[in-house]
């Protein structure tokens, strides 16, 4: 069991809750607030479609040891990040 991954996974789940449920979009850095049409939907998309699956994946991977674990985590994060990026650019930007 990897306690470092468990702590990181729990942190991702906490951020997912704060962004998706509590709509704390100030936690998201690197976007222009004036260009976003719907900040509530932004919180739902990023919290529910990126932070929640990544947090769950990291928590599960903290309990299971297998070869190329880090590579699988990085590829999964990049795929989820790309999906969220496309959704935000197509639906939420002016």
PEWODA-V499739 format. One record per residue. BURIAL is I if it has 24 or more other C-alpha atoms within 12 Angstrom, else O. Layout:
burial = [BURIAL	BURIAL]
This chain:
burial = [O	O	O	O	I	O	O	O	I	I	O	I	I	I	I	I	I	I	I	I	O	O	I	O	I	O	O	I	O	O	O	O	O	O	O	O	O	O	I	O	I	I	I	I	I	I	I	I	I	I	I	I	I	I	I	I	I	I	I	I	I	I	O	O	O	O	O	O	O	O	O	O	I	O	O	O	I	O	O	I	I	O	O	I	O	O	O	I	O	O	O	I	O	O]
